[in-house]
Amino acid sequence: MKKRFIAGVVCPKCGALDTIMAVNDTEQQVLIRDCIDCGFTDRLSTGVNEPKEMSTRVTADEQYVDAAVQVIKIIQ
């Protein structure tokens, strides 16, 4: 298990900046986050309900098709 600090993260309990340490436990397939100031602990599952990338115009399986082109005249 490798312990590392996550830059720019605010603790949800005490609000301290840059105090969250993350440990990736591959045996139990969880990500453990600990605050070194207040002792807050959070466990996130990495094996079950793994977050999937949202489908966007860039990552969609289907090709994105623009609507028909409309010509607009500007009157002054």
Order of alpha helices (4+ residues) and beta strands (2+ residues): beta-beta-beta-beta
